[in-house]
Structure formats: structure tokens, C-alpha cells
Amino acid sequence: MADTVKFSRAIKLLAGFTDGDERTISLEDPKANITAADIIALNSLASGVIIGDKFGAPFQTFKDAGIQESTTVYLDIEE
């Protein structure tokens, strides 16, 4: 058996709520040409849909967004 390589890509969105709480939302395989304008436009769509922690604070805005890419190499160590 040969070594295998796995590549993954995800967008991480930091959602801010009116009570100051924050939550990170991860979405696998985002489109390749996503822009800051796309994230800003998502703010209005997320209002009323995303709710906060156990107190249910309303969503306010996405505070940060970033793409995380990773490569995992699985080594075949059998002789």
C-alpha cells in the first residue's frame, strides 16, 4: 500500500451576537472565489436565522472570516 495525501479546505466565520457572545461556524469546501463582499452580503441573510447560545441572543454580524487549508499525509509503514 502506498502513502496517501488528503487535502481539505474550509471557511471559518466568526459570528458575533448582540450579547457579546461569539461562535465559529465552519463550512467545508467553500467556493474558490469567495470575497469579503460575499461575507458582508451574508450578514443580512443570517439575521433571524442564526441564534446565539442558551440565552438566544440575536445574530449581529460576522466579525471575521478566513480560509483554512490543510494537508494530511497518511504514511504506509508496513514492510
All heavy atoms as a GROMACS GRO file, in nm:
protein
  593
    1MET      N    1   0.084  -0.118   0.000
    1MET     CA    2   0.000   0.000   0.000
    1MET      C    3   0.089   0.125   0.000
    1MET      O    4   0.192   0.129   0.066
    1MET     CB    5  -0.091  -0.003   0.122
    1MET     CG    6  -0.182   0.114   0.132
    1MET     SD    7  -0.290   0.103   0.276
    1MET     CE    8  -0.444   0.085   0.193
    2ALA      N    9   0.048   0.226  -0.069
    2ALA     CA   10   0.127   0.349  -0.081
    2ALA      C   11   0.078   0.455   0.018
    2ALA      O   12  -0.031   0.445   0.073
    2ALA     CB   13   0.115   0.403  -0.223
    3ASP      N   14   0.163   0.555   0.038
    3ASP     CA   15   0.123   0.670   0.119
    3ASP      C   16   0.005   0.739   0.051
    3ASP      O   17  -0.007   0.738  -0.072
    3ASP     CB   18   0.238   0.769   0.133
    3ASP     CG   19   0.357   0.711   0.208
    3ASP    OD1   20   0.342   0.607   0.273
    3ASP    OD2   21   0.465   0.772   0.201
    4THR      N   22  -0.083   0.800   0.131
    4THR     CA   23  -0.194   0.875   0.075
    4THR      C   24  -0.193   1.016   0.131
    4THR      O   25  -0.148   1.039   0.244
    4THR     CB   26  -0.330   0.809   0.105
    4THR    OG1   27  -0.343   0.794   0.246
    4THR    CG2   28  -0.343   0.674   0.037
    5VAL      N   29  -0.242   1.110   0.053
    5VAL     CA   30  -0.246   1.251   0.091
    5VAL      C   31  -0.390   1.299   0.082
    5VAL      O   32  -0.458   1.274  -0.017
    5VAL     CB   33  -0.155   1.336  -0.001
    5VAL    CG1   34  -0.162   1.483   0.037
    5VAL    CG2   35  -0.012   1.286   0.003
    6LYS      N   36  -0.434   1.368   0.185
    6LYS     CA   37  -0.569   1.425   0.187
    6LYS      C   38  -0.558   1.577   0.204
    6LYS      O   39  -0.492   1.626   0.296
    6LYS     CB   40  -0.651   1.366   0.301
    6LYS     CG   41  -0.790   1.424   0.310
    6LYS     CD   42  -0.864   1.371   0.431
    6LYS     CE   43  -0.996   1.444   0.445
    6LYS     NZ   44  -1.058   1.420   0.575
    7PHE      N   45  -0.621   1.651   0.114
    7PHE     CA   46  -0.622   1.797   0.119
    7PHE      C   47  -0.763   1.842   0.155
    7PHE      O   48  -0.860   1.790   0.102
    7PHE     CB   49  -0.581   1.854  -0.017
    7PHE     CG   50  -0.589   2.003  -0.023
    7PHE    CD1   51  -0.491   2.082   0.036
    7PHE    CD2   52  -0.694   2.067  -0.086
    7PHE    CE1   53  -0.498   2.220   0.031
    7PHE    CE2   54  -0.702   2.204  -0.092
    7PHE     CZ   55  -0.604   2.281  -0.033
    8SER      N   56  -0.775   1.937   0.248
    8SER     CA   57  -0.908   1.991   0.282
    8SER      C   58  -0.902   2.143   0.288
    8SER      O   59  -0.798   2.203   0.311
    8SER     CB   60  -0.957   1.933   0.414
    8SER     OG   61  -0.873   1.972   0.519
    9ARG      N   62  -1.018   2.202   0.267
    9ARG     CA   63  -1.031   2.347   0.266
    9ARG      C   64  -1.163   2.382   0.333
    9ARG      O   65  -1.266   2.322   0.304
    9ARG     CB   66  -1.028   2.395   0.122
    9ARG     CG   67  -1.022   2.543   0.103
    9ARG     CD   68  -0.994   2.574  -0.046
    9ARG     NE   69  -0.969   2.712  -0.066
    9ARG     CZ   70  -1.061   2.801  -0.103
    9ARG    NH1   71  -1.183   2.761  -0.128
    9ARG    NH2   72  -1.030   2.927  -0.115
   10ALA      N   73  -1.162   2.481   0.423
   10ALA     CA   74  -1.284   2.523   0.492
   10ALA      C   75  -1.279   2.673   0.516
   10ALA      O   76  -1.172   2.732   0.528
   10ALA     CB   77  -1.299   2.450   0.625
   11ILE      N   78  -1.396   2.733   0.520
   11ILE     CA   79  -1.405   2.874   0.559
   11ILE      C   80  -1.453   2.877   0.703
   11ILE      O   81  -1.541   2.801   0.743
   11ILE     CB   82  -1.497   2.955   0.466
   11ILE    CG1   83  -1.487   3.104   0.500
   11ILE    CG2   84  -1.640   2.907   0.471
   11ILE    CD1   85  -1.546   3.196   0.397
   12LYS      N   86  -1.390   2.961   0.783
   12LYS     CA   87  -1.425   2.979   0.924
   12LYS      C   88  -1.484   3.119   0.940
   12LYS      O   89  -1.418   3.218   0.908
   12LYS     CB   90  -1.302   2.965   1.014
   12LYS     CG   91  -1.222   2.838   0.994
   12LYS     CD   92  -1.285   2.723   1.063
   12LYS     CE   93  -1.194   2.601   1.050
   12LYS     NZ   94  -1.236   2.493   1.135
   13LEU      N   95  -1.608   3.125   0.987
   13LEU     CA   96  -1.677   3.252   1.008
   13LEU      C   97  -1.696   3.274   1.157
   13LEU      O   98  -1.747   3.185   1.227
   13LEU     CB   99  -1.814   3.251   0.940
   13LEU     CG  100  -1.815   3.226   0.790
   13LEU    CD1  101  -1.957   3.202   0.741
   13LEU    CD2  102  -1.753   3.343   0.716
   14LEU      N  103  -1.656   3.389   1.208
   14LEU     CA  104  -1.676   3.423   1.348
   14LEU      C  105  -1.803   3.508   1.358
   14LEU      O  106  -1.805   3.624   1.316
   14LEU     CB  107  -1.555   3.499   1.404
   14LEU     CG  108  -1.564   3.536   1.551
   14LEU    CD1  109  -1.572   3.410   1.638
   14LEU    CD2  110  -1.444   3.621   1.592
   15ALA      N  111  -1.908   3.446   1.412
   15ALA     CA  112  -2.037   3.514   1.426
   15ALA      C  113  -2.043   3.587   1.559
   15ALA      O  114  -2.011   3.530   1.663
   15ALA     CB  115  -2.151   3.413   1.416
   16GLY      N  116  -2.084   3.713   1.554
   16GLY     CA  117  -2.100   3.794   1.675
   16GLY      C  118  -2.246   3.814   1.705
   16GLY      O  119  -2.328   3.831   1.615
   17PHE      N  120  -2.281   3.812   1.835
   17PHE     CA  121  -2.420   3.826   1.878
   17PHE      C  122  -2.436   3.951   1.964
   17PHE      O  123  -2.337   4.006   2.015
   17PHE     CB  124  -2.462   3.700   1.955
   17PHE     CG  125  -2.456   3.577   1.870
   17PHE    CD1  126  -2.340   3.503   1.860
   17PHE    CD2  127  -2.565   3.538   1.795
   17PHE    CE1  128  -2.333   3.390   1.778
   17PHE    CE2  129  -2.560   3.427   1.712
   17PHE     CZ  130  -2.444   3.352   1.705
   18THR      N  131  -2.560   3.996   1.980
   18THR     CA  132  -2.586   4.123   2.048
   18THR      C  133  -2.545   4.122   2.195
   18THR      O  134  -2.522   4.229   2.252
   18THR     CB  135  -2.735   4.161   2.037
   18THR    OG1  136  -2.814   4.055   2.091
   18THR    CG2  137  -2.774   4.189   1.893
   19ASP      N  138  -2.532   4.004   2.256
   19ASP     CA  139  -2.491   3.998   2.396
   19ASP      C  140  -2.339   3.988   2.411
   19ASP      O  141  -2.288   3.967   2.521
   19ASP     CB  142  -2.559   3.882   2.468
   19ASP     CG  143  -2.519   3.745   2.416
   19ASP    OD1  144  -2.445   3.737   2.315
   19ASP    OD2  145  -2.563   3.644   2.474
   20GLY      N  146  -2.264   4.002   2.300
   20GLY     CA  147  -2.119   3.996   2.304
   20GLY      C  148  -2.063   3.856   2.284
   20GLY      O  149  -1.942   3.839   2.276
   21ASP      N  150  -2.149   3.758   2.278
   21ASP     CA  151  -2.105   3.620   2.257
   21ASP      C  152  -2.055   3.603   2.114
   21ASP      O  153  -2.093   3.679   2.024
   21ASP     CB  154  -2.223   3.525   2.282
   21ASP     CG  155  -2.179   3.381   2.302
   21ASP    OD1  156  -2.060   3.359   2.328
   21ASP    OD2  157  -2.265   3.292   2.292
   22GLU      N  158  -1.968   3.505   2.093
   22GLU     CA  159  -1.914   3.474   1.960
   22GLU      C  160  -1.917   3.324   1.938
   22GLU      O  161  -1.896   3.247   2.032
   22GLU     CB  162  -1.770   3.523   1.948
   22GLU     CG  163  -1.754   3.673   1.959
   22GLU     CD  164  -1.608   3.716   1.958
   22GLU    OE1  165  -1.520   3.633   1.987
   22GLU    OE2  166  -1.583   3.834   1.929
   23ARG      N  167  -1.941   3.282   1.816
   23ARG     CA  168  -1.938   3.142   1.777
   23ARG      C  169  -1.867   3.131   1.642
   23ARG      O  170  -1.885   3.216   1.554
   23ARG     CB  171  -2.078   3.084   1.762
   23ARG     CG  172  -2.156   3.078   1.891
   23ARG     CD  173  -2.110   2.961   1.977
   23ARG     NE  174  -2.188   2.950   2.098
   23ARG     CZ  175  -2.148   2.989   2.217
   23ARG    NH1  176  -2.031   3.046   2.231
   23ARG    NH2  177  -2.222   2.973   2.322
   24THR      N  178  -1.789   3.024   1.626
   24THR     CA  179  -1.723   2.998   1.498
   24THR      C  180  -1.804   2.897   1.420
   24THR      O  181  -1.841   2.791   1.472
   24THR     CB  182  -1.580   2.945   1.520
   24THR    OG1  183  -1.506   3.043   1.593
   24THR    CG2  184  -1.511   2.919   1.387
   25ILE      N  185  -1.830   2.930   1.294
   25ILE     CA  186  -1.902   2.842   1.203
   25ILE      C  187  -1.804   2.798   1.095
   25ILE      O  188  -1.740   2.883   1.032
   25ILE     CB  189  -2.023   2.915   1.139
   25ILE    CG1  190  -2.118   2.964   1.249
   25ILE    CG2  191  -2.093   2.826   1.038
   25ILE    CD1  192  -2.224   3.060   1.199
   26SER      N  193  -1.792   2.668   1.075
   26SER     CA  194  -1.701   2.613   0.973
   26SER      C  195  -1.782   2.551   0.861
   26SER      O  196  -1.874   2.474   0.886
   26SER     CB  197  -1.611   2.506   1.034
   26SER     OG  198  -1.532   2.560   1.136
   27LEU      N  199  -1.745   2.584   0.739
   27LEU     CA  200  -1.810   2.528   0.620
   27LEU      C  201  -1.704   2.468   0.531
   27LEU      O  202  -1.611   2.536   0.488
   27LEU     CB  203  -1.888   2.637   0.545
   27LEU     CG  204  -1.995   2.710   0.627
   27LEU    CD1  205  -2.042   2.834   0.555
   27LEU    CD2  206  -2.110   2.617   0.655
   28GLU      N  207  -1.717   2.339   0.502
   28GLU     CA  208  -1.621   2.268   0.418
   28GLU      C  209  -1.638   2.305   0.271
   28GLU      O  210  -1.749   2.333   0.226
   28GLU     CB  211  -1.639   2.117   0.434
   28GLU     CG  212  -1.611   2.066   0.574
   28GLU     CD  213  -1.466   2.080   0.615
   28GLU    OE1  214  -1.377   2.060   0.531
   28GLU    OE2  215  -1.442   2.112   0.732
   29ASP      N  216  -1.530   2.301   0.199
   29ASP     CA  217  -1.526   2.321   0.054
   29ASP      C  218  -1.598   2.447   0.005
   29ASP      O  219  -1.690   2.439  -0.076
   29ASP     CB  220  -1.582   2.198  -0.018
   29ASP     CG  221  -1.502   2.074   0.010
   29ASP    OD1  222  -1.378   2.086   0.020
   29ASP    OD2  223  -1.562   1.967   0.024
   30PRO      N  224  -1.558   2.565   0.053
   30PRO     CA  225  -1.620   2.688   0.003
   30PRO      C  226  -1.580   2.712  -0.143
   30PRO      O  227  -1.481   2.658  -0.191
   30PRO     CB  228  -1.562   2.796   0.093
   30PRO     CG  229  -1.428   2.742   0.132
   30PRO     CD  230  -1.447   2.594   0.143
   31LYS      N  231  -1.658   2.793  -0.211
   31LYS     CA  232  -1.623   2.823  -0.349
   31LYS      C  233  -1.486   2.893  -0.353
   31LYS      O  234  -1.447   2.962  -0.258
   31LYS     CB  235  -1.730   2.906  -0.417
   31LYS     CG  236  -1.750   3.046  -0.364
   31LYS     CD  237  -1.862   3.116  -0.441
   31LYS     CE  238  -1.871   3.262  -0.402
   31LYS     NZ  239  -1.968   3.334  -0.480
   32ALA      N  240  -1.417   2.875  -0.462
   32ALA     CA  241  -1.278   2.921  -0.473
   32ALA      C  242  -1.266   3.074  -0.477
   32ALA      O  243  -1.166   3.128  -0.432
   32ALA     CB  244  -1.212   2.860  -0.596
   33ASN      N  245  -1.365   3.143  -0.529
   33ASN     CA  246  -1.352   3.287  -0.549
   33ASN      C  247  -1.437   3.368  -0.451
   33ASN      O  248  -1.484   3.477  -0.484
   33ASN     CB  249  -1.387   3.322  -0.693
   33ASN     CG  250  -1.528   3.281  -0.731
   33ASN    OD1  251  -1.592   3.204  -0.660
   33ASN    ND2  252  -1.576   3.330  -0.843
   34ILE      N  253  -1.455   3.320  -0.330
   34ILE     CA  254  -1.535   3.394  -0.231
   34ILE      C  255  -1.463   3.523  -0.193
   34ILE      O  256  -1.340   3.527  -0.186
   34ILE     CB  257  -1.562   3.306  -0.107
   34ILE    CG1  258  -1.675   3.366  -0.024
   34ILE    CG2  259  -1.439   3.284  -0.025
   34ILE    CD1  260  -1.736   3.269   0.073
   35THR      N  261  -1.541   3.629  -0.172
   35THR     CA  262  -1.483   3.761  -0.143
   35THR      C  263  -1.539   3.816  -0.012
   35THR      O  264  -1.637   3.765   0.041
   35THR     CB  265  -1.516   3.861  -0.255
   35THR    OG1  266  -1.659   3.881  -0.258
   35THR    CG2  267  -1.469   3.811  -0.391
   36ALA      N  268  -1.477   3.923   0.035
   36ALA     CA  269  -1.527   3.991   0.154
   36ALA      C  270  -1.669   4.043   0.131
   36ALA      O  271  -1.753   4.039   0.222
   36ALA     CB  272  -1.434   4.105   0.192
   37ALA      N  273  -1.698   4.089   0.011
   37ALA     CA  274  -1.833   4.137  -0.022
   37ALA      C  275  -1.936   4.025  -0.007
   37ALA      O  276  -2.049   4.050   0.035
   37ALA     CB  277  -1.836   4.194  -0.162
   38ASP      N  278  -1.898   3.902  -0.041
   38ASP     CA  279  -1.989   3.788  -0.024
   38ASP      C  280  -2.022   3.767   0.123
   38ASP      O  281  -2.137   3.740   0.159
   38ASP     CB  282  -1.926   3.659  -0.079
   38ASP     CG  283  -1.908   3.662  -0.230
   38ASP    OD1  284  -1.987   3.730  -0.299
   38ASP    OD2  285  -1.815   3.596  -0.279
   39ILE      N  286  -1.921   3.780   0.209
   39ILE     CA  287  -1.942   3.762   0.353
   39ILE      C  288  -2.029   3.875   0.408
   39ILE      O  289  -2.120   3.851   0.488
   39ILE     CB  290  -1.808   3.755   0.429
   39ILE    CG1  291  -1.720   3.643   0.374
   39ILE    CG2  292  -1.830   3.740   0.579
   39ILE    CD1  293  -1.780   3.505   0.382
   40ILE      N  294  -2.003   3.996   0.366
   40ILE     CA  295  -2.083   4.111   0.411
   40ILE      C  296  -2.229   4.094   0.369
   40ILE      O  297  -2.321   4.119   0.447
   40ILE     CB  298  -2.023   4.243   0.359
   40ILE    CG1  299  -1.888   4.267   0.428
   40ILE    CG2  300  -2.118   4.360   0.381
   40ILE    CD1  301  -1.804   4.376   0.364
   41ALA      N  302  -2.252   4.047   0.247
   41ALA     CA  303  -2.389   4.023   0.199
   41ALA      C  304  -2.457   3.913   0.279
   41ALA      O  305  -2.579   3.913   0.295
   41ALA     CB  306  -2.386   3.988   0.050
   42LEU      N  307  -2.380   3.820   0.331
   42LEU     CA  308  -2.435   3.710   0.410
   42LEU      C  309  -2.488   3.758   0.545
   42LEU      O  310  -2.577   3.695   0.604
   42LEU     CB  311  -2.325   3.605   0.431
   42LEU     CG  312  -2.362   3.474   0.493
   42LEU    CD1  313  -2.467   3.402   0.410
   42LEU    CD2  314  -2.239   3.387   0.508
   43ASN      N  315  -2.439   3.872   0.594
   43ASN     CA  316  -2.487   3.926   0.722
   43ASN      C  317  -2.638   3.941   0.725
   43ASN      O  318  -2.703   3.898   0.820
   43ASN     CB  319  -2.423   4.062   0.751
   43ASN     CG  320  -2.285   4.050   0.811
   43ASN    OD1  321  -2.256   3.959   0.886
   43ASN    ND2  322  -2.199   4.144   0.776
   44SER      N  323  -2.695   4.001   0.622
   44SER     CA  324  -2.840   4.023   0.622
   44SER      C  325  -2.918   3.892   0.609
   44SER      O  326  -3.026   3.878   0.664
   44SER     CB  327  -2.880   4.120   0.509
   44SER     OG  328  -2.846   4.064   0.383
   45LEU      N  329  -2.862   3.795   0.539
   45LEU     CA  330  -2.928   3.665   0.526
   45LEU      C  331  -2.925   3.586   0.657
   45LEU      O  332  -3.016   3.510   0.687
   45LEU     CB  333  -2.863   3.583   0.414
   45LEU     CG  334  -2.871   3.640   0.274
   45LEU    CD1  335  -2.786   3.558   0.177
   45LEU    CD2  336  -3.016   3.645   0.228
   46ALA      N  337  -2.819   3.604   0.735
   46ALA     CA  338  -2.802   3.530   0.860
   46ALA      C  339  -2.887   3.586   0.974
   46ALA      O  340  -2.920   3.514   1.068
   46ALA     CB  341  -2.655   3.528   0.899
   47SER      N  342  -2.924   3.714   0.965
   47SER     CA  343  -3.006   3.775   1.071
   47SER      C  344  -3.140   3.703   1.081
   47SER      O  345  -3.206   3.678   0.982
   47SER     CB  346  -3.031   3.923   1.040
   47SER     OG  347  -2.910   3.994   1.047
   48GLY      N  348  -3.176   3.667   1.202
   48GLY     CA  349  -3.302   3.596   1.223
   48GLY      C  350  -3.292   3.445   1.202
   48GLY      O  351  -3.384   3.372   1.236
   49VAL      N  352  -3.182   3.399   1.147
   49VAL     CA  353  -3.164   3.255   1.124
   49VAL      C  354  -3.068   3.197   1.227
   49VAL      O  355  -3.094   3.094   1.287
   49VAL     CB  356  -3.112   3.227   0.981
   49VAL    CG1  357  -3.086   3.080   0.961
   49VAL    CG2  358  -3.211   3.280   0.878
   50ILE      N  359  -2.954   3.263   1.246
   50ILE     CA  360  -2.854   3.218   1.341
   50ILE      C  361  -2.887   3.278   1.477
   50ILE      O  362  -2.904   3.399   1.489
   50ILE     CB  363  -2.712   3.261   1.298
   50ILE    CG1  364  -2.678   3.202   1.162
   50ILE    CG2  365  -2.610   3.220   1.402
   50ILE    CD1  366  -2.545   3.248   1.107
   51ILE      N  367  -2.898   3.192   1.578
   51ILE     CA  368  -2.924   3.242   1.713
   51ILE      C  369  -2.804   3.209   1.802
   51ILE      O  370  -2.726   3.119   1.772
   51ILE     CB  371  -3.053   3.185   1.774
   51ILE    CG1  372  -3.049   3.032   1.776
   51ILE    CG2  373  -3.174   3.235   1.700
   51ILE    CD1  374  -3.162   2.969   1.853
   52GLY      N  375  -2.791   3.281   1.911
   52GLY     CA  376  -2.676   3.266   2.000
   52GLY      C  377  -2.687   3.146   2.091
   52GLY      O  378  -2.757   3.049   2.063
   53ASP      N  379  -2.620   3.153   2.203
   53ASP     CA  380  -2.614   3.043   2.298
   53ASP      C  381  -2.749   3.021   2.367
   53ASP      O  382  -2.854   3.057   2.314
   53ASP     CB  383  -2.502   3.068   2.399
   53ASP     CG  384  -2.522   3.197   2.476
   53ASP    OD1  385  -2.628   3.258   2.466
   53ASP    OD2  386  -2.430   3.237   2.549
   54LYS      N  387  -2.747   2.965   2.486
   54LYS     CA  388  -2.869   2.928   2.556
   54LYS      C  389  -2.961   3.046   2.588
   54LYS      O  390  -3.079   3.027   2.613
   54LYS     CB  391  -2.836   2.853   2.685
   54LYS     CG  392  -2.754   2.932   2.783
   54LYS     CD  393  -2.715   2.846   2.902
   54LYS     CE  394  -2.622   2.924   2.993
   54LYS     NZ  395  -2.571   2.842   3.101
   55PHE      N  396  -2.909   3.168   2.582
   55PHE     CA  397  -2.992   3.285   2.607
   55PHE      C  398  -3.059   3.334   2.479
   55PHE      O  399  -3.143   3.423   2.483
   55PHE     CB  400  -2.909   3.396   2.671
   55PHE     CG  401  -2.850   3.354   2.803
   55PHE    CD1  402  -2.714   3.340   2.817
   55PHE    CD2  403  -2.932   3.328   2.912
   55PHE    CE1  404  -2.660   3.299   2.938
   55PHE    CE2  405  -2.879   3.288   3.033
   55PHE     CZ  406  -2.742   3.273   3.047
   56GLY      N  407  -3.023   3.279   2.364
   56GLY     CA  408  -3.090   3.309   2.237
   56GLY      C  409  -3.068   3.449   2.185
   56GLY      O  410  -3.154   3.506   2.119
   57ALA      N  411  -2.952   3.507   2.210
   57ALA     CA  412  -2.924   3.643   2.161
   57ALA      C  413  -2.926   3.646   2.009
   57ALA      O  414  -2.880   3.553   1.943
   57ALA     CB  415  -2.788   3.690   2.212
   58PRO      N  416  -2.980   3.752   1.950
   58PRO     CA  417  -2.984   3.763   1.805
   58PRO      C  418  -2.844   3.780   1.743
   58PRO      O  419  -2.756   3.840   1.804
   58PRO     CB  420  -3.067   3.889   1.780
   58PRO     CG  421  -3.135   3.921   1.908
   58PRO     CD  422  -3.050   3.862   2.016
   59PHE      N  423  -2.830   3.727   1.624
   59PHE     CA  424  -2.708   3.744   1.546
   59PHE      C  425  -2.691   3.891   1.513
   59PHE      O  426  -2.786   3.960   1.481
   59PHE     CB  427  -2.718   3.662   1.417
   59PHE     CG  428  -2.609   3.688   1.318
   59PHE    CD1  429  -2.486   3.630   1.332
   59PHE    CD2  430  -2.632   3.771   1.210
   59PHE    CE1  431  -2.384   3.654   1.239
   59PHE    CE2  432  -2.532   3.795   1.116
   59PHE     CZ  433  -2.409   3.737   1.132
   60GLN      N  434  -2.566   3.940   1.518
   60GLN     CA  435  -2.539   4.080   1.487
   60GLN      C  436  -2.460   4.094   1.357
   60GLN      O  437  -2.503   4.163   1.266
   60GLN     CB  438  -2.463   4.145   1.602
   60GLN     CG  439  -2.447   4.293   1.589
   60GLN     CD  440  -2.389   4.354   1.716
   60GLN    OE1  441  -2.323   4.285   1.794
   60GLN    NE2  442  -2.416   4.481   1.738
   61THR      N  443  -2.342   4.029   1.351
   61THR     CA  444  -2.258   4.042   1.233
   61THR      C  445  -2.150   3.933   1.232
   61THR      O  446  -2.122   3.874   1.336
   61THR     CB  447  -2.189   4.180   1.229
   61THR    OG1  448  -2.122   4.197   1.105
   61THR    CG2  449  -2.090   4.199   1.342
   62PHE      N  450  -2.093   3.908   1.116
   62PHE     CA  451  -1.974   3.824   1.109
   62PHE      C  452  -1.855   3.915   1.138
   62PHE      O  453  -1.832   4.013   1.068
   62PHE     CB  454  -1.961   3.758   0.972
   62PHE     CG  455  -2.059   3.646   0.953
   62PHE    CD1  456  -2.160   3.657   0.860
   62PHE    CD2  457  -2.051   3.531   1.029
   62PHE    CE1  458  -2.252   3.555   0.844
   62PHE    CE2  459  -2.142   3.428   1.014
   62PHE     CZ  460  -2.244   3.440   0.920
   63LYS      N  461  -1.781   3.883   1.242
   63LYS     CA  462  -1.669   3.965   1.285
   63LYS      C  463  -1.540   3.934   1.210
   63LYS      O  464  -1.453   4.019   1.198
   63LYS     CB  465  -1.645   3.946   1.435
   63LYS     CG  466  -1.758   3.996   1.521
   63LYS     CD  467  -1.723   3.976   1.666
   63LYS     CE  468  -1.820   4.050   1.755
   63LYS     NZ  469  -1.776   4.047   1.895
   64ASP      N  470  -1.527   3.811   1.164
   64ASP     CA  471  -1.403   3.769   1.098
   64ASP      C  472  -1.434   3.650   1.008
   64ASP      O  473  -1.530   3.576   1.033
   64ASP     CB  474  -1.299   3.731   1.203
   64ASP     CG  475  -1.159   3.715   1.146
   64ASP    OD1  476  -1.128   3.778   1.043
   64ASP    OD2  477  -1.080   3.639   1.205
   65ALA      N  478  -1.354   3.633   0.906
   65ALA     CA  479  -1.367   3.519   0.816
   65ALA      C  480  -1.230   3.484   0.762
   65ALA      O  481  -1.148   3.572   0.738
   65ALA     CB  482  -1.462   3.551   0.701
   66GLY      N  483  -1.207   3.356   0.744
   66GLY     CA  484  -1.079   3.313   0.690
   66GLY      C  485  -1.089   3.174   0.630
   66GLY      O  486  -1.176   3.096   0.665
   67ILE      N  487  -1.000   3.146   0.538
   67ILE     CA  488  -0.993   3.016   0.474
   67ILE      C  489  -0.884   2.935   0.544
   67ILE      O  490  -0.772   2.984   0.562
   67ILE     CB  491  -0.960   3.027   0.323
   67ILE    CG1  492  -1.066   3.111   0.251
   67ILE    CG2  493  -0.943   2.890   0.261
   67ILE    CD1  494  -1.200   3.045   0.237
   68GLN      N  495  -0.917   2.813   0.582
   68GLN     CA  496  -0.820   2.723   0.643
   68GLN      C  497  -0.797   2.606   0.547
   68GLN      O  498  -0.891   2.538   0.508
   68GLN     CB  499  -0.871   2.670   0.776
   68GLN     CG  500  -0.774   2.574   0.842
   68GLN     CD  501  -0.829   2.521   0.974
   68GLN    OE1  502  -0.947   2.524   1.000
   68GLN    NE2  503  -0.739   2.472   1.056
   69GLU      N  504  -0.671   2.588   0.508
   69GLU     CA  505  -0.634   2.477   0.420
   69GLU      C  506  -0.542   2.384   0.497
   69GLU      O  507  -0.455   2.430   0.571
   69GLU     CB  508  -0.565   2.528   0.295
   69GLU     CG  509  -0.655   2.613   0.208
   69GLU     CD  510  -0.586   2.668   0.085
   69GLU    OE1  511  -0.460   2.675   0.084
   69GLU    OE2  512  -0.655   2.703  -0.010
   70SER      N  513  -0.561   2.255   0.479
   70SER     CA  514  -0.472   2.160   0.546
   70SER      C  515  -0.444   2.041   0.455
   70SER      O  516  -0.526   2.004   0.372
   70SER     CB  517  -0.531   2.114   0.679
   70SER     OG  518  -0.648   2.041   0.657
   71THR      N  519  -0.327   1.984   0.475
   71THR     CA  520  -0.286   1.865   0.404
   71THR      C  521  -0.244   1.761   0.507
   71THR      O  522  -0.165   1.790   0.596
   71THR     CB  523  -0.167   1.894   0.311
   71THR    OG1  524  -0.205   1.998   0.220
   71THR    CG2  525  -0.126   1.771   0.232
   72THR      N  526  -0.302   1.642   0.495
   72THR     CA  527  -0.268   1.532   0.584
   72THR      C  528  -0.206   1.420   0.502
   72THR      O  529  -0.262   1.380   0.400
   72THR     CB  530  -0.394   1.479   0.657
   72THR    OG1  531  -0.458   1.587   0.724
   72THR    CG2  532  -0.358   1.372   0.757
   73VAL      N  533  -0.090   1.374   0.545
   73VAL     CA  534  -0.023   1.264   0.477
   73VAL      C  535  -0.033   1.140   0.565
   73VAL      O  536   0.009   1.142   0.681
   73VAL     CB  537   0.125   1.298   0.448
   73VAL    CG1  538   0.194   1.181   0.380
   73VAL    CG2  539   0.136   1.425   0.366
   74TYR      N  540  -0.093   1.035   0.511
   74TYR     CA  541  -0.101   0.906   0.579
   74TYR      C  542   0.011   0.818   0.526
   74TYR      O  543   0.013   0.783   0.408
   74TYR     CB  544  -0.238   0.842   0.554
   74TYR     CG  545  -0.352   0.924   0.608
   74TYR    CD1  546  -0.418   1.016   0.527
   74TYR    CD2  547  -0.393   0.912   0.740
   74TYR    CE1  548  -0.523   1.092   0.576
   74TYR    CE2  549  -0.497   0.988   0.791
   74TYR     CZ  550  -0.562   1.077   0.708
   74TYR     OH  551  -0.666   1.153   0.757
   75LEU      N  552   0.105   0.785   0.613
   75LEU     CA  553   0.223   0.710   0.572
   75LEU      C  554   0.198   0.559   0.584
   75LEU      O  555   0.145   0.511   0.684
   75LEU     CB  556   0.343   0.748   0.659
   75LEU     CG  557   0.381   0.895   0.658
   75LEU    CD1  558   0.492   0.920   0.759
   75LEU    CD2  559   0.423   0.938   0.519
   76ASP      N  560   0.237   0.487   0.480
   76ASP     CA  561   0.230   0.342   0.482
   76ASP      C  562   0.358   0.291   0.547
   76ASP      O  563   0.465   0.300   0.488
   76ASP     CB  564   0.216   0.288   0.339
   76ASP     CG  565   0.212   0.138   0.336
   76ASP    OD1  566   0.186   0.076   0.441
   76ASP    OD2  567   0.237   0.081   0.228
   77ILE      N  568   0.346   0.237   0.669
   77ILE     CA  569   0.467   0.192   0.739
   77ILE      C  570   0.479   0.040   0.743
   77ILE      O  571   0.565  -0.013   0.811
   77ILE     CB  572   0.472   0.250   0.881
   77ILE    CG1  573   0.347   0.214   0.960
   77ILE    CG2  574   0.489   0.401   0.875
   77ILE    CD1  575   0.353   0.254   1.108
   78GLU      N  576   0.394  -0.029   0.669
   78GLU     CA  577   0.404  -0.175   0.663
   78GLU      C  578   0.525  -0.214   0.578
   78GLU      O  579   0.559  -0.148   0.482
   78GLU     CB  580   0.278  -0.234   0.602
   78GLU     CG  581   0.158  -0.219   0.690
   78GLU     CD  582   0.034  -0.285   0.630
   78GLU    OE1  583   0.048  -0.365   0.537
   78GLU    OE2  584  -0.076  -0.253   0.678
   79GLU      N  585   0.585  -0.326   0.616
   79GLU     CA  586   0.702  -0.373   0.539
   79GLU      C  587   0.659  -0.472   0.436
   79GLU      O  588   0.569  -0.544   0.444
   79GLU     CB  589   0.803  -0.435   0.633
   79GLU     CG  590   0.866  -0.329   0.721
   79GLU     CD  591   0.976  -0.387   0.806
   79GLU    OE1  592   1.045  -0.481   0.762
   79GLU    OE2  593   0.994  -0.337   0.916
   0.00000   0.00000   0.00000
